[in-house]
Amino acid sequence: MNAANSDDLDVGHDLEITKTTRRAVGAGTWVSGTLSGHRFEALVFPEHADNPEWEIGDSRISKLWIQRLADKREVFNWDRGPDRLAADDTTLQIVAFLAGGLADYIYS
């Protein structure tokens, strides 16, 4: 998986997918993992959402939760729309990294 741009080279270098679970009903896979001192859970789809507003950009991610491991603080949450905006620049870079290639990584 590649970072969203060259400024983000450090984000994602330690990506570890810890669990993938296909949904029992309908398409989609739950993906859990860690990267850059954060834990995440994402619901990723093989195809784009019927409503483009339900996914983060062009990512095929409709749900994404990110927690900073150092203090266990939720730093981002997206559930078919923004629930908690990114807490800082590192979180923005993590979201961009995952949105830029997680679905391709899972479904390739």
N, C-alpha and C positions, 0 to 999 in steps of 0.2 A: 504494500500500500504506500502511496506517495503522499507527502504533505501537500497542503493546498497551494503553498508557494514556497520559494526558496528561503524566506525569512523564518519559516517554521521547521527548519531541519531537525532541531532537537526534540520537538513534540512528536511523539509516536515511535521514537527509536526503540522504546522498550515495550511496545504494544504486546500484551498477552491476552489472548482470548481464553477465558477460563471455562466457558460453558456456552453451548448453543443448543436450543430447544425449538424444534419445529412446533408450530401451533397445531393443536389437535383438530381445530375447525378453521377452514379458510387458509389462505396463504400467509406467509410471514414466518420469521424465525426470531426468537428472543436470543440476544447475544449479550453475554456478560464478560467483562474483562477489566484490565487495568492498563494505565499508561500515564507517564509523567506525574506520578504521585497521586493519581485519581482513580476511582473505581467508576465504572459505567454499566448501565443496562440500556439496551436499545432494542426496539422492535423494527426489524428490517424486512423489506419486501423485495421480491424479484422484479416487480413491475412498479411503475409510478402510481400514486394515489389517484383515484377518480377526481378528487378535488385537490389541486396543487397546493392549496393553503394548508393541507393536512401534513405535508412533509417539510422537512428542513431544506429549503432551497430545492435543488434537483437531486436530492440524496437517496430517496426511497426509504428514509427513516421517518416513521410517524410518531415514535415515542423515544425519547432519550433523556435519561437521568444521569447526572454526574455528581459525585461526592468527592471532596478533597479528603485524602486519607489522613493527613496530619491532624486535623481537628474534627473530622467526621461531618463537616458542614456541607449541605447541599449547595452546589454552586451553579447548577443549571437544571432546568426541567422543561421538557417539551412534550406535550400530549395533544397531538393534532393541532398544535398552536402553542405559543409561548406561555408557560405558567410562571417560570422564574428565569429572567434574563441572565446572561453570563455575568458572574460576579467580578471577573477581572480579565486581563489580557490573556493569561495562560488558559483560562477556561474558553475564551473565544478561539484560541488556537486549537484546542482539543476538539471543540465542536466542528471547526473548519476541517480538521484532519479526518475525523470520523465521517462527516458529511461528504468529503471528497473521495471516499473510497471504501467504506465499510461494506456497503451492499455488494459492490463488485467482488470484494475479498470473500464474502460469505457465499455468494452465488456463482463463483467462477470454478 
